[in-house]
Amino acid sequence: MRRLAVILPAAVVLGAGLVAAPAEAATNLPSAPTTAYGVFTGPVPGAGWGTRAVATGSLSGSSDGSGGLTVSGTTATSATISTAVQPRTGNPFTPGTYPIGDTASPTAVGVQVTGGVPSACSSVSGNITVHAVTLSGGQVTSFAASVKGNCGTGQPVFAQEVRWQSTVPMIALVTPVSTPKAEVVTVAVGPNDTTFGTPTDTGTDAKVAVTGNTCTGTRPANTTCTVTVTATPDFFGPAQDVITLPDGGAGRVIPVTSVGYDTATGAYTPLAPARLLDTRRKVGVSTTTPIGANKYIDLQVAARGGVPSSGVASVVLNTTVVSPTTEGYVTMYPTGSSKPVASSVNFNKGWTGANLLTVKVGTGGKVRLYNYSGNTHVVVDVMGYYHSNSSTATTKYGGYAGLEPTRILDTRDTNDPLPRDFYLTTGADLGPEANSHVKAFAVNITVTKPTGIGYLTAWNGDENAIPNTSTLNFTKNRTVPNMAVVPTLACGSFCTDPDTPTIGILNTSSGSAHVVVDLVGVYDDNTLDGSWRYRSLNSPTRIVNTKTKQGIPAAIGANKTVTVSTPSAVTTFNTMSLVTNTTANKPTITSVLTLWNADIARPGVSNLNPYAGQLVSNMTFTDLGAAYDFKVHNLAGSTNLVIDVAGTMEAYPAVADPGTGLALREDGLAAVRSSAVQRATGDRGAKASVLTADPVSTAARHR
């Protein structure tokens, strides 16, 4: 499980000079300060990926009198990080790669790290590469080496660069996973004119590329040139590599250590539903005037309803249109952006209904709500938010994992509709490894055969905290669906596994109603291996419009299935799922529409249930096949269809190399998912877990 063992502090540069010295005698080299560098990953209670201790003061190094050396420094909190290195027994240090252990032996170099790793690190193993060393009387006078190992069976890898009185350079690239970071190294030509070749990367572990180079060719004596190295780590923790710049001799060696760490970028934080706008009651606005034709409201979402004031990329909003005077639609998009060719909630005259939306946050932390025609009241409830790359959050966020769509509740099975003012809880047993880490469900909730008018509320099921919000609105005898992202609560004594995640569904109406819940994905607490992260598009992007032959060439006929290939402008080679707004445009008769991954059989679930002549939308989470495709099935009659993409769910950590990503994709999504788990855990043999949902539910209770 990723990050179930929390991660050790990572020590950044302890005072490094990035100067690549000439490969000549040490007497020709400029003096260097005592330097050391270390990056560690290991189990430290309370610390997370990317927590780094930076040694900036009291830098010191010394020969230990027995052929080894010790380097150390202090952090901003006055903690000391120290590394002692001993040569193999009876073998003085020489350049090369050797195994390491807790103490030196005839075959292993002894490495002991204190301050940067816990006392539990009592079984060091791995390798050290000595890049350069000078000795005097058997004692070390300068030293440069790279260490990579672990602190015991099953523990994450740690890495360290050790420098003392050496001008052999090093590059420290500590960056969020899948995020490029560059470092410029200045190369000192030396006392003689030197002809340099093209710098090469002698390994692939650190995902390093030479992205800039002014050295290749003949360079005059006593000048400098530069090599720019960019690393894009695609797994958590450290990796090491070496860049070699040919110089007609041994070459200039530039060791590189890169560390990928986790951030909240693209992760989701669920919230208790909170009302941000109600034009009927002066919530979020100063009047009770409905929104007029070709008018808009800039709705403040940041710093309201639990949404932070900064670090937010997109918000998840349940948007309800109330009693519009004409047929039309509203579009929500980032304030400050151009209005897209897209719709968010489509409606007929007089219709009251909701649609879940994922909207990128715009200027001033606002989103714009534009009304196309007529007058309409609008109600908006926030359900959660996705973090931007500026988020500083370290807890209370997680990734998304798509599931094969599964029906977890259908009250028609027992012919037991949910009475008015009653609620029930429903959930899914995902297995003991996953249950306690699931924090929200992505579900499609459908009300059918209601005997009155009203609404359903979906929430975490806490009977003492029922929110004053609605999830979907309905009228008598109408079948109405709506997607919802709902926080979960542990089932407790009602379930075999008390950690089983559940949600509550409350019927607030004038009658009873049957309720159907289809589970399409789950959000975790940033623990489950291979979960995905959300990537916002700049604005909603239309990929299907059957009326204009975009994406699908014509209206979809009765009992017909069509395949949609997602355009490359929308996807990356890490895209696993689309977050879309799907609109049925006036079907000829009442029908059922289902969207699903093109690589699997059609699941027994529904996404839209439009009636004849209705213009209606629903948000969909649609997993993609290996060819970035999905299928759409229409049950009855004929209907036109519009699909707008708000964003995508991406494999995390993302594959850094496009070629690798495409090759994995050609092997199918199982290969992509397994690769994501391997990159998350550092275990190249790890396999992706397949989450399956075993439905659970309780009897209805009066609120």
C-alpha positions as CSV (number, residue, x, y, z in Angstrom):
1,M,0.0,0.0,0.0
2,R,1.5,3.4,-1.0
3,R,2.5,5.6,1.9
4,L,1.0,3.3,4.6
5,A,4.5,3.4,5.9
6,V,5.1,7.1,6.2
7,I,8.3,8.6,4.9
8,L,11.5,9.7,6.3
9,P,12.7,13.3,6.2
10,A,14.8,14.1,3.2
11,A,17.9,16.1,3.7
12,V,18.6,18.5,0.9
13,V,21.9,20.2,0.0
14,L,24.3,20.7,2.9
15,G,26.3,23.3,1.0
16,A,27.2,22.0,-2.5
17,G,29.2,23.7,-5.2
18,L,28.0,22.7,-8.6
19,V,31.3,23.0,-10.4
20,A,32.5,20.1,-12.7
21,A,36.3,20.1,-12.3
22,P,38.8,19.0,-15.0
23,A,39.9,15.4,-14.9
24,E,43.5,16.3,-14.1
25,A,45.6,16.2,-11.0
26,A,44.0,17.4,-7.8
27,T,46.6,20.1,-7.5
28,N,45.1,21.9,-10.5
29,L,41.6,22.0,-8.9
30,P,40.2,24.9,-7.0
31,S,39.6,24.3,-3.3
32,A,36.1,23.3,-2.3
33,P,34.2,23.7,0.9
34,T,33.3,20.8,3.1
35,T,30.1,19.6,1.6
36,A,27.6,16.8,2.1
37,Y,24.2,15.9,0.8
38,G,21.6,13.4,1.7
39,V,18.0,12.4,0.7
40,F,16.3,9.7,2.7
41,T,13.0,7.9,2.4
42,G,12.0,5.6,5.3
43,P,9.4,5.1,8.0
44,V,9.2,8.1,10.3
45,P,5.9,8.4,12.3
46,G,4.1,11.6,11.4
47,A,6.2,12.5,8.3
48,G,5.1,12.2,4.7
49,W,6.5,12.0,1.2
50,G,8.4,15.2,0.5
51,T,9.1,16.1,4.1
52,R,12.7,17.3,4.0
53,A,15.3,18.2,6.6
54,V,17.8,20.7,5.2
55,A,21.2,20.9,6.8
56,T,22.4,24.5,6.4
57,G,24.8,25.1,9.3
58,S,27.8,23.7,11.2
59,L,28.9,21.8,8.1
60,S,31.9,19.6,8.9
61,G,33.8,16.6,7.6
62,S,36.8,14.7,8.7
63,S,38.9,11.7,8.2
64,D,38.3,9.2,11.0
65,G,41.9,8.0,11.3
66,S,41.1,4.5,10.0
67,G,40.6,5.1,6.3
68,G,37.1,6.3,6.5
69,L,35.3,9.7,6.9
70,T,32.4,11.4,8.5
71,V,30.3,14.3,7.2
72,S,27.6,16.2,9.1
73,G,25.5,19.3,9.3
74,T,22.6,20.8,11.2
75,T,19.0,21.5,10.1
76,A,17.0,24.6,10.8
77,T,15.7,22.9,13.9
78,S,19.3,22.3,15.1
79,A,19.1,18.5,14.5
80,T,22.3,16.9,13.3
81,I,22.5,14.7,10.3
82,S,25.7,12.7,10.1
83,T,27.0,10.0,7.8
84,A,30.0,7.8,8.5
85,V,31.6,5.8,5.7
86,Q,34.2,3.0,6.2
87,P,36.1,1.2,3.4
88,R,36.0,-2.5,2.9
89,T,38.1,-4.2,5.5
90,G,41.7,-4.3,4.3
91,N,40.8,-2.4,1.1
92,P,41.3,1.4,1.0
93,F,38.7,3.4,-0.9
94,T,39.1,3.3,-4.7
95,P,36.6,4.5,-7.4
96,G,34.0,1.8,-8.2
97,T,30.6,0.4,-7.0
98,Y,30.4,-1.7,-3.9
99,P,27.7,-3.3,-1.6
100,I,27.1,-1.6,1.7
101,G,26.3,-2.8,5.2
102,D,25.9,-1.6,8.7
103,T,29.6,-2.2,9.3
104,A,32.5,-2.7,6.9
105,S,33.5,-6.2,5.8
106,P,36.0,-7.6,3.3
107,T,33.2,-7.2,0.6
108,A,31.0,-4.4,1.9
109,V,31.5,-0.7,2.6
110,G,30.2,0.3,6.0
111,V,27.6,3.1,6.0
112,Q,26.0,4.5,9.1
113,V,23.5,7.4,9.0
114,T,22.3,9.2,12.1
115,G,19.9,12.0,12.6
116,G,18.4,11.6,9.1
117,V,17.0,8.1,9.7
118,P,15.4,6.6,12.8
119,S,17.1,4.2,15.1
120,A,14.9,1.5,13.5
121,C,17.3,1.7,10.4
122,S,19.4,-1.1,11.7
123,S,19.9,-3.3,8.6
124,V,21.5,-1.2,5.9
125,S,21.9,-2.7,2.4
126,G,22.4,-1.4,-1.1
127,N,25.3,0.0,-3.0
128,I,27.8,2.9,-2.9
129,T,29.5,4.3,-6.0
130,V,32.8,6.1,-5.2
131,H,33.3,8.6,-7.9
132,A,36.6,10.1,-6.7
133,V,38.9,9.8,-3.7
134,T,42.3,11.0,-2.6
135,L,44.4,9.5,0.1
136,S,47.4,10.6,2.1
137,G,49.1,8.0,4.3
138,G,46.0,5.8,3.9
139,Q,43.7,8.5,5.2
140,V,41.0,10.2,3.1
141,T,41.7,13.8,2.1
142,S,38.8,14.2,-0.4
143,F,35.8,12.1,-1.3
144,A,32.8,12.0,-3.6
145,A,30.3,9.1,-3.6
146,S,26.7,8.2,-4.2
147,V,24.8,5.9,-1.8
148,K,21.6,4.1,-2.4
149,G,20.0,1.5,-0.2
150,N,17.3,0.7,2.4
151,C,16.8,0.4,6.1
152,G,15.7,-3.2,6.2
153,T,13.4,-5.7,4.5
154,G,10.3,-4.0,3.0
155,Q,11.5,-0.5,3.8
156,P,11.6,2.2,1.1
157,V,14.8,3.1,-0.5
158,F,17.0,6.0,0.8
159,A,19.7,7.8,-1.2
160,Q,22.6,10.1,-0.3
161,E,25.3,12.0,-1.9
162,V,28.4,12.3,0.3
163,R,31.0,15.0,-0.5
164,W,34.1,16.1,1.5
165,Q,36.8,18.4,0.1
166,S,35.9,17.3,-3.4
167,T,35.1,19.3,-6.5
168,V,33.4,16.4,-8.2
169,P,29.9,18.0,-8.8
170,M,26.6,16.7,-7.8
171,I,23.0,17.6,-8.8
172,A,20.2,17.5,-6.2
173,L,16.8,17.6,-7.8
174,V,14.0,17.3,-5.3
175,T,10.7,17.8,-7.0
176,P,7.0,16.7,-6.9
177,V,6.7,13.4,-8.6
178,S,6.2,13.6,-12.4
179,T,7.3,17.3,-12.3
180,P,10.4,18.3,-14.3
181,K,13.1,20.2,-12.5
182,A,16.3,21.5,-14.1
183,E,19.8,22.3,-12.7
184,V,22.6,24.1,-14.5
185,V,26.1,22.8,-13.9
186,T,29.1,25.0,-14.6
187,V,32.0,23.0,-16.0
188,A,35.6,24.4,-15.5
189,V,37.6,23.7,-18.6
190,G,40.9,23.7,-16.7
191,P,44.4,25.0,-17.6
192,N,44.4,23.5,-21.2
193,D,42.2,23.9,-24.2
194,T,39.8,20.9,-24.1
195,T,37.5,19.3,-26.7
196,F,34.3,18.1,-25.2
197,G,32.0,15.5,-26.7
198,T,28.2,15.2,-26.3
199,P,27.2,14.6,-22.7
200,T,25.5,11.2,-22.1
201,D,23.3,9.7,-19.5
202,T,24.7,6.3,-18.3
203,G,21.4,5.2,-16.7
204,T,17.7,5.7,-16.7
205,D,16.9,5.4,-13.0
206,A,16.6,9.1,-12.3
207,K,14.7,9.9,-15.6
208,V,17.4,12.4,-16.5
209,A,17.7,14.3,-19.7
210,V,20.4,16.7,-20.8
211,T,18.3,19.7,-21.9
212,G,21.0,22.3,-22.3
213,N,24.7,22.2,-23.3
214,T,27.3,24.9,-24.2
215,C,30.3,22.6,-23.7
216,T,30.4,20.3,-26.7
217,G,33.3,21.4,-29.0
218,T,36.7,22.9,-28.2
219,R,36.7,25.3,-25.3
220,P,39.6,27.6,-24.3
221,A,41.7,27.0,-21.2
222,N,40.6,28.7,-18.0
223,T,37.0,29.3,-19.2
224,T,33.7,27.6,-18.3
225,C,30.7,26.1,-20.0
226,T,27.4,24.7,-18.8
227,V,25.4,21.5,-18.9
228,T,21.7,21.7,-18.0
229,V,20.2,18.5,-16.6
230,T,16.4,18.0,-16.2
231,A,15.0,15.2,-14.1
232,T,11.4,14.1,-14.1
233,P,11.0,11.4,-11.4
234,D,8.0,9.2,-12.1
235,F,8.0,7.3,-8.8
236,F,8.1,8.2,-5.1
237,G,11.5,8.4,-3.5
238,P,15.1,8.8,-4.7
239,A,16.8,7.7,-7.9
240,Q,20.4,8.1,-9.0
241,D,22.1,8.5,-12.4
242,V,25.3,9.8,-13.9
243,I,25.9,12.3,-16.7
244,T,29.3,11.9,-18.4
245,L,30.8,14.7,-20.4
246,P,33.6,13.3,-22.7
247,D,36.8,15.3,-22.5
248,G,39.4,13.1,-24.3
249,G,40.3,11.4,-21.1
250,A,38.3,9.9,-18.3
251,G,35.5,12.4,-18.9
252,R,33.8,14.7,-16.5
253,V,31.3,12.7,-14.3
254,I,28.3,14.5,-12.9
255,P,26.3,12.3,-10.4
256,V,22.6,13.1,-10.2
257,T,20.2,12.2,-7.4
258,S,16.5,13.0,-8.0
259,V,13.7,12.6,-5.5
260,G,10.0,12.5,-6.4
261,Y,7.7,13.3,-3.6
262,D,3.9,13.5,-3.3
263,T,1.9,16.7,-3.3
264,A,-1.8,17.4,-3.3
265,T,-1.9,18.4,-6.9
266,G,-5.0,16.9,-8.6
267,A,-6.1,15.3,-5.3
268,Y,-9.7,15.6,-4.0
269,T,-11.0,16.7,-0.7
270,P,-14.7,15.9,0.0
271,L,-16.8,18.3,2.0
272,A,-20.0,18.1,3.8
273,P,-22.5,19.6,1.3
274,A,-22.8,23.4,1.8
275,R,-25.0,25.9,0.0
276,L,-23.1,28.6,-1.9
277,L,-25.9,30.1,-4.0
278,D,-29.7,30.3,-3.8
279,T,-31.1,33.2,-5.9
280,R,-34.5,32.7,-4.3
281,R,-33.1,33.5,-0.8
282,K,-30.2,36.0,-1.3
283,V,-27.6,33.3,-0.7
284,G,-24.5,34.2,-2.6
285,V,-26.3,37.2,-4.2
286,S,-27.8,40.4,-2.9
287,T,-31.3,40.0,-4.5
288,T,-34.0,37.4,-5.1
289,T,-34.1,38.2,-8.8
290,P,-33.7,35.2,-11.1
291,I,-30.9,35.2,-13.6
292,G,-32.1,36.7,-16.9
293,A,-31.5,35.8,-20.5
294,N,-27.8,36.2,-21.6
295,K,-26.9,37.3,-18.0
296,Y,-24.4,35.8,-15.6
297,I,-23.4,35.6,-11.9
298,D,-19.8,35.4,-10.7
299,L,-20.1,33.1,-7.8
300,Q,-17.5,33.2,-5.0
301,V,-16.4,29.7,-4.2
302,A,-13.0,30.1,-2.6
303,A,-13.1,30.6,1.1
304,R,-16.7,29.4,1.4
305,G,-18.4,26.2,2.4
306,G,-15.1,24.6,3.4
307,V,-13.3,25.5,0.2
308,P,-9.8,27.0,1.0
309,S,-9.0,30.5,-0.1
310,S,-6.1,29.3,-2.3
311,G,-4.6,26.1,-3.7
312,V,-7.9,25.1,-5.4
313,A,-8.0,24.0,-9.1
314,S,-11.6,23.0,-9.5
315,V,-14.7,22.6,-7.4
316,V,-17.5,20.0,-7.5
317,L,-20.9,21.7,-7.5
318,N,-24.4,20.4,-7.4
319,T,-26.3,22.9,-9.5
320,T,-30.1,23.0,-9.5
321,V,-32.2,25.0,-11.9
322,V,-35.6,26.0,-10.5
323,S,-38.6,26.9,-12.6
324,P,-37.1,28.3,-15.8
325,T,-39.4,30.4,-17.9
326,T,-38.2,28.9,-21.2
327,E,-36.3,25.9,-22.5
328,G,-32.5,26.6,-22.3
329,Y,-29.3,25.9,-20.5
330,V,-26.8,27.4,-18.1
331,T,-23.1,27.1,-18.5
332,M,-20.5,27.3,-15.6
333,Y,-16.9,28.1,-16.4
334,P,-13.9,29.9,-14.7
335,T,-14.5,33.6,-14.1
336,G,-12.1,35.5,-16.3
337,S,-12.2,32.9,-19.1
338,S,-14.1,33.1,-22.4
339,K,-17.5,31.4,-22.4
340,P,-17.0,28.0,-23.9
341,V,-19.1,26.2,-26.4
342,A,-20.6,23.9,-23.8
343,S,-23.6,23.6,-21.5
344,S,-23.7,22.6,-17.9
345,V,-27.4,22.1,-17.0
346,N,-30.0,21.7,-19.8
347,F,-33.6,22.1,-19.1
348,N,-37.2,22.3,-20.5
349,K,-39.5,25.1,-19.5
350,G,-40.7,24.9,-15.9
351,W,-38.4,22.0,-15.1
352,T,-36.7,21.8,-11.7
353,G,-33.6,19.6,-11.6
354,A,-30.0,19.3,-10.6
355,N,-26.7,18.3,-12.3
356,L,-23.3,17.7,-10.7
357,L,-20.6,19.8,-12.2
358,T,-16.8,20.0,-11.9
359,V,-15.8,23.6,-12.6
360,K,-12.3,25.1,-12.8
361,V,-11.9,28.0,-10.4
362,G,-11.2,31.4,-12.1
363,T,-10.2,34.9,-11.2
364,G,-10.7,35.9,-7.6
365,G,-11.7,32.3,-6.6
366,K,-14.9,32.6,-8.6
367,V,-16.9,30.6,-11.2
368,R,-19.2,32.2,-13.7
369,L,-22.8,31.0,-14.1
370,Y,-24.3,32.1,-17.5
371,N,-28.0,31.7,-18.4
372,Y,-28.8,31.4,-22.1
373,S,-32.4,32.3,-22.3
374,G,-35.5,33.2,-20.2
375,N,-35.3,33.6,-16.5
376,T,-34.4,31.0,-13.9
377,H,-33.5,30.6,-10.3
378,V,-30.4,28.6,-9.5
379,V,-29.2,26.8,-6.4
380,V,-25.6,25.7,-6.0
381,D,-24.2,23.4,-3.3
382,V,-20.5,22.6,-3.0
383,M,-19.5,19.0,-2.5
384,G,-15.7,19.1,-2.6
385,Y,-12.7,20.4,-4.4
386,Y,-9.6,19.4,-6.3
387,H,-6.2,20.8,-5.3
388,S,-4.0,22.9,-7.6
389,N,-0.3,22.7,-7.9
390,S,0.0,25.6,-5.4
391,S,-1.8,23.7,-2.7
392,T,0.2,23.3,0.5
393,A,-2.1,20.7,2.0
394,T,-0.4,17.6,3.5
395,T,-3.5,15.8,4.8
396,K,-7.2,15.3,4.1
397,Y,-6.9,14.6,0.4
398,G,-6.8,11.6,-1.8
399,G,-6.9,10.1,-5.3
400,Y,-9.7,8.6,-7.3
401,A,-10.0,5.0,-8.4
402,G,-12.5,4.0,-11.1
403,L,-14.4,0.8,-10.7
404,E,-16.4,-1.3,-13.1
405,P,-19.8,0.4,-12.6
406,T,-21.7,-1.6,-10.0
407,R,-25.3,-1.3,-8.8
408,I,-25.1,-1.2,-5.0
409,L,-28.8,-0.3,-4.3
410,D,-32.1,-0.9,-6.1
411,T,-35.2,-0.7,-3.9
412,R,-37.2,-2.2,-6.8
413,D,-35.5,-5.6,-6.1
414,T,-37.6,-5.9,-2.9
415,N,-40.5,-3.7,-4.1
416,D,-39.8,-1.5,-1.0
417,P,-39.7,2.1,-2.0
418,L,-38.2,4.7,0.3
419,P,-41.0,6.4,2.3
420,R,-41.2,10.2,2.7
421,D,-38.9,11.6,5.4
422,F,-37.1,8.3,5.7
423,Y,-33.5,7.5,4.9
424,L,-31.4,4.5,4.4
425,T,-27.7,3.8,4.2
426,T,-26.0,1.9,1.4
427,G,-22.4,1.1,0.7
428,A,-19.9,-1.3,-0.8
429,D,-17.5,-3.7,0.9
430,L,-14.2,-3.2,-1.1
431,G,-12.1,-5.5,1.1
432,P,-10.2,-5.0,4.3
433,E,-7.2,-3.3,2.7
434,A,-9.3,-0.6,1.1
435,N,-12.4,-0.1,3.3
436,S,-11.0,2.1,6.0
437,H,-9.2,4.3,3.4
438,V,-12.3,5.2,1.2
439,K,-13.5,8.7,2.0
440,A,-16.0,9.4,-0.8
441,F,-18.1,7.6,-3.4
442,A,-18.7,8.7,-7.0
443,V,-22.3,7.4,-7.5
444,N,-25.1,7.8,-10.0
445,I,-28.3,8.1,-8.0
446,T,-31.6,7.6,-9.7
447,V,-35.1,8.1,-8.4
448,T,-37.9,6.3,-10.2
449,K,-41.6,5.9,-9.8
450,P,-41.9,8.7,-7.2
451,T,-45.5,9.2,-5.9
452,G,-44.9,12.9,-5.1
453,I,-42.7,15.9,-5.7
454,G,-39.5,16.6,-3.8
455,Y,-35.8,15.8,-3.6
456,L,-33.3,13.3,-2.4
457,T,-30.3,14.2,-0.2
458,A,-27.1,12.1,-0.3
459,W,-24.6,12.6,2.5
460,N,-22.3,10.5,4.6
461,G,-25.3,9.0,6.5
462,D,-24.6,10.6,9.9
463,E,-28.2,10.9,11.3
464,N,-27.0,13.8,13.5
465,A,-25.7,15.8,10.6
466,I,-28.2,15.7,7.8
467,P,-27.4,18.7,5.5
468,N,-29.9,21.2,4.3
469,T,-29.1,20.5,0.7
470,S,-30.5,18.5,-2.2
471,T,-28.8,16.0,-4.5
472,L,-31.6,15.5,-7.1
473,N,-35.0,17.0,-7.6
474,F,-38.0,15.2,-9.1
475,T,-41.7,15.4,-9.9
476,K,-44.3,12.7,-9.6
477,N,-43.8,9.6,-11.7
478,R,-40.6,10.9,-13.4
479,T,-37.4,9.0,-13.4
480,V,-34.5,11.3,-12.7
481,P,-30.8,10.6,-12.3
482,N,-27.9,12.7,-11.0
483,M,-24.3,12.0,-10.4
484,A,-23.0,12.7,-6.9
485,V,-19.7,12.7,-5.1
486,V,-20.6,11.8,-1.5
487,P,-18.4,11.6,1.6
488,T,-18.6,8.2,3.3
489,L,-18.9,7.0,6.9
490,A,-17.8,3.7,8.3
491,C,-20.7,1.2,8.5
492,G,-20.0,0.2,12.1
493,S,-22.0,-2.7,13.6
494,F,-24.4,-2.9,10.7
495,C,-21.7,-4.6,8.6
496,T,-19.4,-7.6,8.8
497,D,-16.5,-5.3,8.4
498,P,-17.2,-2.2,10.5
499,D,-14.9,-0.1,8.2
500,T,-17.1,-0.7,5.2
501,P,-17.8,2.7,3.6
502,T,-21.4,3.8,3.4
503,I,-23.5,6.8,2.4
504,G,-27.0,7.9,3.3
505,I,-30.0,8.7,1.0
506,L,-32.9,10.8,2.4
507,N,-36.3,11.2,0.7
508,T,-37.7,14.7,1.3
509,S,-40.9,14.7,-0.7
510,S,-44.6,14.4,-0.6
511,G,-44.5,10.6,-1.3
512,S,-42.4,7.5,-1.6
513,A,-39.9,6.7,-4.3
514,H,-37.7,3.9,-5.5
515,V,-34.0,4.7,-5.4
516,V,-31.2,3.2,-7.5
517,V,-27.5,3.8,-6.7
518,D,-24.7,2.9,-9.1
519,L,-21.1,3.1,-7.8
520,V,-18.6,4.1,-10.5
521,G,-15.5,5.1,-8.4
522,V,-14.1,5.8,-5.0
523,Y,-11.9,8.5,-3.5
524,D,-9.3,7.4,-0.9
525,D,-7.1,9.1,1.8
526,N,-4.0,9.1,-0.4
527,T,-3.2,5.5,0.6
528,L,-4.3,3.1,-2.1
529,D,-1.7,2.3,-4.7
530,G,-2.4,3.4,-8.2
531,S,-5.2,5.9,-7.5
532,W,-5.6,8.7,-10.0
533,R,-5.5,12.5,-9.9
534,Y,-7.7,15.1,-11.6
535,R,-6.4,17.3,-14.4
536,S,-8.6,20.3,-15.2
537,L,-9.1,21.4,-18.7
538,N,-8.9,25.2,-19.3
539,S,-12.6,25.2,-19.9
540,P,-15.3,22.6,-20.8
541,T,-14.4,21.0,-24.1
542,R,-17.0,19.5,-26.5
543,I,-16.1,16.1,-27.9
544,V,-19.5,14.9,-29.1
545,N,-22.4,16.6,-30.8
546,T,-24.4,14.2,-32.9
547,K,-26.3,17.1,-34.6
548,T,-23.1,18.4,-36.1
549,K,-21.6,14.9,-36.6
550,Q,-18.9,15.6,-34.0
551,G,-17.6,12.4,-32.3
552,I,-20.7,10.4,-33.3
553,P,-22.0,10.8,-36.9
554,A,-25.7,10.7,-36.2
555,A,-28.4,10.3,-33.5
556,I,-28.1,7.0,-31.7
557,G,-30.9,4.6,-32.6
558,A,-32.8,2.1,-30.4
559,N,-30.7,-0.6,-28.7
560,K,-27.6,0.7,-30.5
561,T,-24.1,1.0,-29.2
562,V,-21.5,3.5,-30.6
563,T,-17.8,3.9,-29.8
564,V,-16.3,7.3,-29.1
565,S,-12.6,7.9,-29.6
566,T,-11.5,10.6,-27.3
567,P,-9.5,13.3,-29.2
568,S,-5.8,13.7,-28.3
569,A,-6.4,17.3,-27.5
570,V,-8.3,16.2,-24.4
571,T,-6.1,13.2,-23.2
572,T,-2.5,12.6,-22.2
573,F,-0.9,9.1,-22.3
574,N,-1.7,8.9,-18.6
575,T,-5.5,9.6,-19.0
576,M,-7.6,6.9,-17.4
577,S,-11.1,8.4,-17.2
578,L,-13.1,11.4,-18.4
579,V,-15.1,13.7,-16.2
580,T,-17.9,14.9,-18.5
581,N,-21.2,16.5,-18.8
582,T,-23.5,14.4,-21.0
583,T,-26.7,15.7,-22.5
584,A,-29.5,13.8,-24.0
585,N,-31.1,16.1,-26.6
586,K,-34.8,15.3,-27.0
587,P,-35.1,11.6,-27.5
588,T,-38.1,10.3,-29.5
589,I,-39.3,8.2,-26.6
590,T,-38.2,7.6,-22.9
591,S,-34.9,5.8,-22.9
592,V,-31.8,4.8,-20.9
593,L,-28.3,5.8,-21.8
594,T,-25.1,4.1,-20.5
595,L,-21.5,5.1,-21.0
596,W,-18.6,2.7,-20.2
597,N,-15.0,1.7,-20.8
598,A,-14.8,0.3,-24.4
599,D,-12.6,-2.6,-23.2
600,I,-15.3,-4.3,-21.0
601,A,-18.8,-5.6,-21.4
602,R,-21.7,-3.2,-20.9
603,P,-22.4,-3.0,-17.2
604,G,-26.0,-3.2,-15.8
605,V,-26.1,0.5,-14.8
606,S,-27.5,3.7,-16.3
607,N,-26.2,7.3,-16.7
608,L,-29.2,9.2,-18.1
609,N,-32.9,8.3,-18.1
610,P,-34.4,11.0,-20.4
611,Y,-38.0,11.0,-21.3
612,A,-39.5,11.8,-24.7
613,G,-38.6,15.4,-25.8
614,Q,-36.5,16.1,-22.8
615,L,-33.3,18.2,-22.8
616,V,-31.4,16.9,-19.8
617,S,-27.8,16.5,-18.6
618,N,-25.9,14.4,-16.2
619,M,-22.2,14.4,-15.1
620,T,-20.4,11.1,-16.0
621,F,-17.2,9.5,-14.8
622,T,-16.3,7.4,-17.9
623,D,-13.3,5.2,-17.7
624,L,-11.4,4.8,-21.0
625,G,-10.2,1.7,-22.9
626,A,-6.6,1.2,-23.9
627,A,-7.3,3.2,-27.1
628,Y,-8.7,6.1,-25.1
629,D,-12.2,5.1,-26.2
630,F,-15.6,4.5,-24.5
631,K,-19.0,3.2,-25.6
632,V,-22.5,4.7,-25.4
633,H,-25.6,2.6,-25.5
634,N,-29.2,3.9,-26.1
635,L,-32.0,1.6,-25.0
636,A,-35.0,2.9,-26.9
637,G,-36.1,5.3,-29.6
638,S,-33.5,7.7,-31.1
639,T,-31.6,10.5,-29.3
640,N,-29.1,13.1,-30.1
641,L,-26.2,13.4,-27.7
642,V,-23.8,16.1,-26.5
643,I,-20.7,15.4,-24.4
644,D,-18.5,18.1,-22.8
645,V,-15.3,17.2,-21.0
646,A,-14.5,19.2,-17.8
647,G,-11.3,17.3,-17.1
648,T,-9.6,13.9,-16.9
649,M,-8.4,11.5,-14.3
650,E,-4.7,10.7,-14.7
651,A,-2.5,7.8,-13.6
652,Y,-0.4,8.8,-10.6
653,P,2.5,9.0,-10.5
654,A,2.3,10.0,-14.2
655,V,4.6,8.2,-16.6
656,A,7.4,10.7,-17.4
657,D,8.4,9.3,-20.8
658,P,5.8,9.5,-23.6
659,G,7.2,6.4,-25.3
660,T,6.9,4.4,-22.1
661,G,3.4,5.6,-21.6
662,L,2.3,4.7,-25.1
663,A,3.9,1.3,-24.9
664,L,2.1,0.6,-21.6
665,R,-1.1,1.7,-23.1
666,E,-0.8,-0.7,-26.0
667,D,-0.5,-3.5,-23.5
668,G,-3.8,-2.4,-22.0
669,L,-4.9,-0.5,-18.9
670,A,-3.8,-3.4,-16.7
671,A,-0.3,-2.6,-17.6
672,V,-0.8,1.1,-16.9
673,R,-2.3,0.4,-13.6
674,S,0.4,-2.0,-12.5
675,S,3.0,0.5,-13.7
676,A,1.4,3.2,-11.5
677,V,1.6,0.9,-8.5
678,Q,5.2,0.0,-9.1
679,R,6.1,3.7,-9.4
680,A,4.1,4.5,-6.2
681,T,5.7,1.8,-4.1
682,G,9.2,1.5,-5.7
683,D,8.5,-2.3,-6.0
684,R,9.0,-3.3,-9.6
685,G,7.2,-6.5,-8.9
686,A,4.1,-4.9,-7.4
687,K,0.7,-5.7,-9.0
688,A,-2.3,-3.4,-9.2
689,S,-5.1,-4.3,-6.8
690,V,-8.5,-4.7,-8.5
691,L,-11.2,-3.2,-6.4
692,T,-14.6,-5.0,-6.5
693,A,-17.7,-3.7,-4.7
694,D,-19.9,-6.0,-2.6
695,P,-23.1,-4.0,-1.9
696,V,-24.4,-3.5,1.6
697,S,-27.5,-1.6,2.8
698,T,-29.7,-1.1,5.8
699,A,-33.4,-0.8,6.4
700,A,-35.0,2.6,6.0
701,R,-35.2,4.7,9.1
702,H,-37.2,7.8,9.9
703,R,-35.1,10.9,10.3
